[in-house]
Amino acid sequence: MLKLSCSTLCFTQLPLDEALQRIGQLGFRYVDLGVQHWAHVSALELAHSSADTPEMLRHELERADLALSAMNAGLERNADTTLEQQVSAVCALAAAHNLPAVCINAPPNGTPLGTAIDELRQLAAVAARYDVTLCLETHVNCLTELPALAVRLVESAPNLGLALDPSHFYAGPWQGRDFSITYPHTRIVHLRDAGNSPEKILVPPGEGIVDFAGLLRGLVQSGYAGPLSVEYIDTRVSPEAYDDHVAHVTEMASLAKSILTNLRAPFS
């Protein structure tokens, strides 16, 4: 069953409890928790927080009548806390909410391939202790900005998958060419429209060039059954444009629902 979700990164200008309430009010049943240093909670904070974090999050989710479907974690590389410690904290929280997979940022461009593979093998082994799959986000300026290399990375070790954000395959150097080789490895999907340049990495639904019908058709045909997370990030949205921003979140969800209905793909 596909789970249509909303990322908390859509509402970083609100406290987490209010963000969850807003997501529930918009009609979503599932939420993708953004774990970023610029959002509500970071991987470093999780690594240093008390054991109360899972229970606190569970309480806020229950208040908003939401279930956690995914997590999008930004690991911080130049920190006193190691990547392994950050992954351990993120995966512990995921396991507490029975999540099978979490999204993490891939090694940045310029990282030697062998170094990246060694690092990912170590991190995947940490995640395996919690029975959680690490999913590398397809992202510009990272080794996953090209589909073939993204697939090579996740095939380099057990317990790795992809968090597919197609907007980066359109706005980045791949320029929207076929990336269906990523579908069999995809465990999480982020949804937002985009143009063909980095400045257009996030545009209102329908104003970009992402082929959502083809994307969802291909994923369904490949057997994908994970979360579809609407991710319209609000960090640069001005107060006077916030109503439009909320409309973009709901429009993206409506578009996904319409396509899935036409495909006769079960979702909730």
DRENDO-1510 file (C-alpha; in Angstrom, 1 decimal, always signed):
<recs>
REC; n; res; u; v; w
REC; 1; MET; +0.0; +0.0; +0.0 .
REC; 2; LEU; +1.5; +3.3; -1.1 .
REC; 3; LYS; +1.5; +5.9; +1.7 .
REC; 4; LEU; +0.9; +9.5; +0.6 .
REC; 5; SER; +2.8; +11.6; +3.1 .
REC; 6; CYS; +3.8; +15.2; +3.9 .
REC; 7; SER; +7.2; +16.1; +5.0 .
REC; 8; THR; +7.6; +18.3; +8.1 .
REC; 9; LEU; +10.1; +20.2; +5.9 .
REC; 10; CYS; +7.1; +21.8; +4.3 .
REC; 11; PHE; +6.4; +23.6; +7.6 .
REC; 12; THR; +9.8; +24.4; +9.3 .
REC; 13; GLN; +8.6; +27.9; +10.1 .
REC; 14; LEU; +6.3; +26.3; +12.7 .
REC; 15; PRO; +7.2; +24.5; +15.8 .
REC; 16; LEU; +7.2; +20.7; +15.3 .
REC; 17; ASP; +3.9; +20.2; +17.2 .
REC; 18; GLU; +2.2; +22.9; +15.1 .
REC; 19; ALA; +3.7; +21.6; +11.9 .
REC; 20; LEU; +2.2; +18.1; +12.6 .
REC; 21; GLN; -1.1; +19.6; +13.4 .
REC; 22; ARG; -1.1; +21.6; +10.1 .
REC; 23; ILE; -0.2; +18.4; +8.2 .
REC; 24; GLY; -3.1; +16.5; +9.8 .
REC; 25; GLN; -5.5; +19.4; +9.1 .
REC; 26; LEU; -4.6; +19.2; +5.4 .
REC; 27; GLY; -5.9; +15.7; +5.3 .
REC; 28; PHE; -2.7; +13.7; +5.4 .
REC; 29; ARG; -2.5; +10.5; +7.4 .
REC; 30; TYR; +1.2; +10.0; +7.2 .
REC; 31; VAL; +4.2; +12.3; +7.8 .
REC; 32; ASP; +7.9; +12.2; +6.8 .
REC; 33; LEU; +10.0; +13.6; +9.6 .
REC; 34; GLY; +12.7; +16.0; +8.4 .
REC; 35; VAL; +15.8; +15.5; +10.6 .
REC; 36; GLN; +18.0; +18.4; +9.5 .
REC; 37; HIS; +20.1; +20.9; +11.4 .
REC; 38; TRP; +18.0; +23.7; +9.9 .
REC; 39; ALA; +14.7; +22.1; +10.7 .
REC; 40; HIS; +12.9; +20.9; +13.9 .
REC; 41; VAL; +15.4; +18.2; +15.0 .
REC; 42; SER; +18.8; +17.3; +13.8 .
REC; 43; ALA; +20.8; +14.1; +13.7 .
REC; 44; LEU; +23.3; +15.6; +16.2 .
REC; 45; GLU; +20.4; +16.5; +18.6 .
REC; 46; LEU; +19.1; +13.0; +18.3 .
REC; 47; ALA; +22.6; +11.6; +19.1 .
REC; 48; HIS; +22.8; +13.7; +22.2 .
REC; 49; SER; +19.2; +13.7; +23.3 .
REC; 50; SER; +17.6; +11.6; +26.0 .
REC; 51; ALA; +15.7; +8.4; +25.5 .
REC; 52; ASP; +12.4; +10.4; +25.7 .
REC; 53; THR; +12.6; +11.5; +22.1 .
REC; 54; PRO; +10.7; +8.5; +20.6 .
REC; 55; GLU; +7.9; +8.8; +23.2 .
REC; 56; MET; +7.7; +12.6; +22.7 .
REC; 57; LEU; +7.4; +12.2; +19.0 .
REC; 58; ARG; +4.8; +9.4; +19.4 .
REC; 59; HIS; +2.7; +11.7; +21.6 .
REC; 60; GLU; +2.7; +14.6; +19.1 .
REC; 61; LEU; +1.9; +12.2; +16.2 .
REC; 62; GLU; -1.1; +10.8; +18.2 .
REC; 63; ARG; -2.3; +14.4; +18.9 .
REC; 64; ALA; -2.2; +15.1; +15.2 .
REC; 65; ASP; -3.7; +11.7; +14.3 .
REC; 66; LEU; -0.7; +11.0; +12.1 .
REC; 67; ALA; +1.6; +8.0; +11.6 .
REC; 68; LEU; +5.3; +8.2; +10.7 .
REC; 69; SER; +6.0; +6.9; +7.2 .
REC; 70; ALA; +9.6; +8.0; +6.7 .
REC; 71; MET; +12.5; +10.1; +7.9 .
REC; 72; ASN; +14.8; +12.4; +5.9 .
REC; 73; ALA; +18.0; +12.8; +7.8 .
REC; 74; GLY; +20.9; +15.1; +7.0 .
REC; 75; LEU; +24.1; +13.7; +8.5 .
REC; 76; GLU; +26.6; +16.4; +9.5 .
REC; 77; ARG; +30.1; +15.4; +8.3 .
REC; 78; ASN; +32.2; +18.0; +10.1 .
REC; 79; ALA; +31.0; +17.4; +13.6 .
REC; 80; ASP; +32.4; +16.0; +16.8 .
REC; 81; THR; +29.8; +13.3; +16.7 .
REC; 82; THR; +30.7; +10.6; +14.1 .
REC; 83; LEU; +28.5; +9.6; +11.2 .
REC; 84; GLU; +28.1; +6.2; +12.8 .
REC; 85; GLN; +26.8; +7.8; +16.0 .
REC; 86; GLN; +24.4; +9.9; +14.1 .
REC; 87; VAL; +23.1; +7.0; +12.0 .
REC; 88; SER; +22.7; +5.0; +15.2 .
REC; 89; ALA; +20.5; +7.7; +16.8 .
REC; 90; VAL; +18.4; +8.2; +13.6 .
REC; 91; CYS; +17.9; +4.5; +13.2 .
REC; 92; ALA; +17.0; +4.0; +16.8 .
REC; 93; LEU; +14.2; +6.5; +16.4 .
REC; 94; ALA; +13.1; +4.9; +13.2 .
REC; 95; ALA; +13.0; +1.5; +14.8 .
REC; 96; ALA; +11.0; +2.8; +17.7 .
REC; 97; HIS; +8.3; +3.8; +15.1 .
REC; 98; ASN; +8.7; +0.6; +13.1 .
REC; 99; LEU; +10.1; +2.3; +10.0 .
REC; 100; PRO; +11.8; +0.0; +7.6 .
REC; 101; ALA; +13.9; +2.7; +5.9 .
REC; 102; VAL; +15.3; +6.2; +6.4 .
REC; 103; CYS; +16.7; +8.7; +4.0 .
REC; 104; ILE; +20.2; +10.1; +4.4 .
REC; 105; ASN; +22.3; +12.5; +2.4 .
REC; 106; ALA; +24.8; +10.8; +0.0 .
REC; 107; PRO; +28.5; +11.5; +0.0 .
REC; 108; PRO; +29.2; +14.8; -1.7 .
REC; 109; ASN; +30.8; +15.2; -5.2 .
REC; 110; GLY; +34.5; +14.9; -5.0 .
REC; 111; THR; +34.5; +12.0; -2.6 .
REC; 112; PRO; +36.6; +9.2; -4.1 .
REC; 113; LEU; +34.3; +6.3; -5.0 .
REC; 114; GLY; +36.2; +3.8; -2.9 .
REC; 115; THR; +36.1; +6.1; +0.1 .
REC; 116; ALA; +32.3; +6.6; -0.4 .
REC; 117; ILE; +31.7; +2.9; -0.6 .
REC; 118; ASP; +33.7; +2.1; +2.5 .
REC; 119; GLU; +31.8; +4.8; +4.4 .
REC; 120; LEU; +28.4; +3.5; +3.3 .
REC; 121; ARG; +29.3; +0.0; +4.1 .
REC; 122; GLN; +30.1; +1.0; +7.7 .
REC; 123; LEU; +26.9; +3.1; +8.0 .
REC; 124; ALA; +24.7; +0.4; +6.5 .
REC; 125; ALA; +26.1; -2.1; +9.0 .
REC; 126; VAL; +25.1; +0.3; +11.9 .
REC; 127; ALA; +21.6; +0.6; +10.4 .
REC; 128; ALA; +21.3; -3.2; +10.1 .
REC; 129; ARG; +21.5; -3.5; +13.9 .
REC; 130; TYR; +18.1; -1.7; +14.0 .
REC; 131; ASP; +16.7; -3.6; +11.0 .
REC; 132; VAL; +16.6; -0.3; +9.1 .
REC; 133; THR; +17.6; +0.2; +5.5 .
REC; 134; LEU; +19.6; +3.4; +4.7 .
REC; 135; CYS; +18.4; +5.2; +1.6 .
REC; 136; LEU; +20.7; +7.6; -0.2 .
REC; 137; GLU; +18.8; +10.6; -1.5 .
REC; 138; THR; +19.2; +11.4; -5.2 .
REC; 139; HIS; +20.5; +15.0; -4.9 .
REC; 140; VAL; +22.5; +17.5; -6.9 .
REC; 141; ASN; +26.1; +18.0; -5.8 .
REC; 142; CYS; +26.2; +14.5; -4.4 .
REC; 143; LEU; +27.5; +11.3; -5.9 .
REC; 144; THR; +23.8; +10.3; -6.4 .
REC; 145; GLU; +23.1; +13.2; -8.9 .
REC; 146; LEU; +23.6; +10.7; -11.7 .
REC; 147; PRO; +21.4; +7.6; -11.8 .
REC; 148; ALA; +24.0; +5.0; -12.8 .
REC; 149; LEU; +26.4; +6.1; -10.0 .
REC; 150; ALA; +23.5; +6.2; -7.5 .
REC; 151; VAL; +22.7; +2.6; -8.3 .
REC; 152; ARG; +26.3; +1.5; -8.1 .
REC; 153; LEU; +26.6; +3.0; -4.6 .
REC; 154; VAL; +23.6; +1.2; -3.3 .
REC; 155; GLU; +24.6; -2.1; -4.9 .
REC; 156; SER; +28.0; -1.8; -3.1 .
REC; 157; ALA; +26.7; -3.1; +0.2 .
REC; 158; PRO; +23.7; -4.9; +1.7 .
REC; 159; ASN; +21.1; -2.8; +3.5 .
REC; 160; LEU; +21.3; +0.2; +1.1 .
REC; 161; GLY; +18.5; +1.7; -1.0 .
REC; 162; LEU; +17.6; +5.0; -2.7 .
REC; 163; ALA; +15.4; +7.9; -1.6 .
REC; 164; LEU; +14.3; +9.1; -5.1 .
REC; 165; ASP; +13.8; +12.8; -5.4 .
REC; 166; PRO; +13.2; +13.2; -9.2 .
REC; 167; SER; +13.4; +17.0; -9.0 .
REC; 168; HIS; +17.2; +16.7; -8.7 .
REC; 169; PHE; +17.4; +14.5; -11.8 .
REC; 170; TYR; +15.5; +17.3; -13.7 .
REC; 171; ALA; +17.2; +20.4; -12.3 .
REC; 172; GLY; +20.6; +18.9; -12.1 .
REC; 173; PRO; +23.1; +17.6; -14.7 .
REC; 174; TRP; +21.0; +14.6; -15.7 .
REC; 175; GLN; +18.4; +17.0; -17.2 .
REC; 176; GLY; +15.4; +14.7; -16.9 .
REC; 177; ARG; +16.7; +11.8; -19.0 .
REC; 178; ASP; +15.5; +8.3; -18.2 .
REC; 179; PHE; +16.3; +7.3; -14.6 .
REC; 180; SER; +14.1; +4.2; -14.4 .
REC; 181; ILE; +17.2; +2.1; -13.4 .
REC; 182; THR; +16.7; +3.6; -9.9 .
REC; 183; TYR; +13.2; +2.3; -9.5 .
REC; 184; PRO; +14.0; -1.3; -8.3 .
REC; 185; HIS; +16.3; +0.2; -5.6 .
REC; 186; THR; +13.9; +2.9; -4.4 .
REC; 187; ARG; +12.4; +2.7; -0.9 .
REC; 188; ILE; +11.3; +6.3; -0.4 .
REC; 189; VAL; +10.1; +8.9; -2.8 .
REC; 190; HIS; +10.0; +12.7; -2.5 .
REC; 191; LEU; +7.5; +14.7; -4.6 .
REC; 192; ARG; +7.8; +18.2; -5.9 .
REC; 193; ASP; +7.9; +19.8; -9.3 .
REC; 194; ALA; +11.1; +21.3; -10.8 .
REC; 195; GLY; +12.5; +22.9; -13.9 .
REC; 196; ASN; +15.7; +22.2; -15.8 .
REC; 197; SER; +18.2; +24.3; -13.7 .
REC; 198; PRO; +19.3; +24.4; -10.0 .
REC; 199; GLU; +17.3; +27.7; -9.6 .
REC; 200; LYS; +14.2; +25.8; -10.5 .
REC; 201; ILE; +14.7; +22.9; -8.1 .
REC; 202; LEU; +11.3; +23.6; -6.5 .
REC; 203; VAL; +8.5; +25.2; -8.5 .
REC; 204; PRO; +4.7; +25.0; -8.1 .
REC; 205; PRO; +3.0; +21.8; -9.3 .
REC; 206; GLY; +2.4; +22.0; -13.0 .
REC; 207; GLU; +4.9; +24.8; -13.6 .
REC; 208; GLY; +7.8; +22.4; -13.9 .
REC; 209; ILE; +8.7; +19.5; -16.2 .
REC; 210; VAL; +8.7; +16.5; -13.9 .
REC; 211; ASP; +6.7; +13.7; -15.5 .
REC; 212; PHE; +4.8; +12.6; -12.5 .
REC; 213; ALA; +2.4; +10.3; -14.4 .
REC; 214; GLY; +5.4; +8.5; -15.9 .
REC; 215; LEU; +7.2; +8.4; -12.6 .
REC; 216; LEU; +4.4; +6.9; -10.6 .
REC; 217; ARG; +3.5; +4.5; -13.4 .
REC; 218; GLY; +7.1; +3.2; -13.5 .
REC; 219; LEU; +7.3; +2.9; -9.7 .
REC; 220; VAL; +4.0; +1.0; -9.5 .
REC; 221; GLN; +5.0; -1.3; -12.3 .
REC; 222; SER; +8.4; -2.0; -10.5 .
REC; 223; GLY; +6.5; -3.0; -7.4 .
REC; 224; TYR; +7.1; +0.1; -5.3 .
REC; 225; ALA; +5.0; +0.2; -2.2 .
REC; 226; GLY; +6.6; +2.8; +0.1 .
REC; 227; PRO; +5.9; +6.4; +1.1 .
REC; 228; LEU; +5.3; +9.2; -1.4 .
REC; 229; SER; +6.3; +12.3; +0.5 .
REC; 230; VAL; +5.3; +15.7; -0.7 .
REC; 231; GLU; +8.3; +17.9; +0.0 .
REC; 232; TYR; +7.7; +21.6; -0.7 .
REC; 233; ILE; +10.3; +23.2; +1.6 .
REC; 234; ASP; +9.3; +26.5; +3.2 .
REC; 235; THR; +12.6; +27.9; +4.3 .
REC; 236; ARG; +12.5; +30.8; +1.8 .
REC; 237; VAL; +8.8; +31.3; +1.7 .
REC; 238; SER; +7.8; +34.9; +2.8 .
REC; 239; PRO; +4.8; +35.4; +5.1 .
REC; 240; GLU; +2.7; +37.0; +2.3 .
REC; 241; ALA; +3.3; +33.9; +0.1 .
REC; 242; TYR; +2.6; +31.3; +2.7 .
REC; 243; ASP; -0.9; +30.6; +1.6 .
REC; 244; ASP; +0.3; +29.9; -1.9 .
REC; 245; HIS; +3.0; +27.6; -0.4 .
REC; 246; VAL; +0.3; +25.6; +1.5 .
REC; 247; ALA; -1.7; +25.4; -1.7 .
REC; 248; HIS; +1.3; +23.9; -3.5 .
REC; 249; VAL; +1.5; +21.2; -0.9 .
REC; 250; THR; -2.1; +20.3; -1.3 .
REC; 251; GLU; -2.0; +20.5; -5.1 .
REC; 252; MET; +1.0; +18.1; -5.2 .
REC; 253; ALA; -0.9; +15.7; -3.0 .
REC; 254; SER; -4.0; +16.0; -5.2 .
REC; 255; LEU; -2.0; +15.4; -8.4 .
REC; 256; ALA; -0.5; +12.3; -6.9 .
REC; 257; LYS; -3.9; +11.0; -5.8 .
REC; 258; SER; -5.3; +11.6; -9.3 .
REC; 259; ILE; -2.5; +9.7; -11.0 .
REC; 260; LEU; -2.6; +6.8; -8.6 .
REC; 261; THR; -6.4; +6.5; -8.9 .
REC; 262; ASN; -6.0; +6.4; -12.7 .
REC; 263; LEU; -3.4; +3.7; -12.3 .
REC; 264; ARG; -5.7; +1.8; -9.9 .
REC; 265; ALA; -2.8; +1.7; -7.5 .
REC; 266; PRO; -3.9; +1.3; -3.8 .
REC; 267; PHE; -2.8; +4.2; -1.6 .
REC; 268; SER; -3.8; +5.8; +1.7 .
</recs>
